[in-house]
Amino acid sequence: MTENGLQPYSVLMSLYSGDKDDFLRECLESLLLQTVPADELVLVCDGPLNDSLDSVLEEYRGRFGEKMKLFRLPENHGTAYAANYGLERCKNELIMKMDPDDVCLPDRAKKQLEFMQGHPGIDMLGGFIEEFKSDTSERISVRETPAQDIDIRRFAKRRTPFNNQTLLYKKTIAMKIGGYSNELLRCEDYDFMVRMLIYGAKGANLQDILVRYRVDHANLNRRRNLKNTKSFIAVRKKIHNMGFSSFRDYIIPCMGQMLLFITPGIFTGIFYKTILRKH
């Protein structure tokens, strides 16, 4: 148990050479400032990094001390592989997922751990994210997710039912389903969540903002590019083939993604801000 009498947890994060050093620094700082800090940070370097990223890691390795477990893969294998590599090496049952360009609010861990302690039947717990402009830190919108398991399952038939950046889950169940799927180039987090639900994991989402999610033009363009569109359709086809969603649940979001793909990029941000998010 932690000093607060809460269950210890591991932070799981991977990064690659394309990540930005200043974003990583802000991310790691937010983990250090948690009111209930992790007793382990498992960080997987997916292939060689650049000097700037290595410099940040060395700086924070000194500040985290032995809590930071750094693993370096000799070549880039992709997000799912790196996540599985780190997951296998996490020592705690509770795994907090984190991306290297996002920022945790100081009481994120405390809120999630307290909820899990009071609701031992919950296996996956998320919360809201605040999307903000990377250059100005101005709030763009808030992505809200359903609170209860029954609503999460209904929501998951068409859309990601948890904000991946806020996910806290139990390692034993994640390992039983085989972790993250290496067959998907992207959207492996959505696939992971649905397979957890199919296995019988119970989910919940705190109705609070837990993480600030960085958005820039490159980020928005990735959401509508060809590679992401193919992965978007592939994961929904897989979910449909597993019997989790109906054909209608499969085809409607795919049509929406195709519309987004052919829409000029200038309208992408407007689409997400006015249709898919709350302000």
Buried (B, 14 or more C-beta within 10 A) or exposed (E): EBEEEBBBBBBBBBBBEEBBBEBBBBBBEBBBEBEBBBBBBBBBBBBBBEEBBBEBBEEBBEEBEEBBBBBEBEEBBBBBBBBBBBBEBBEBBBBBBBBBBBBBBEBBBBBBBBBBEEEEEBBBBBBBBBBBEBEEEEEBBBBBBBBEBEBBBEBBBBBBBBBBBBBBBBBEBBEBBEBBBBEBBBBBBBBBBBBBBBEEBBBBBBEBBBBBBBBEEEBBEEBBEEEBBBBBBBBBBBBBEEEBBEEEBBBBBBEBBBEBBEEEEEEBBEBBBEEEBEE
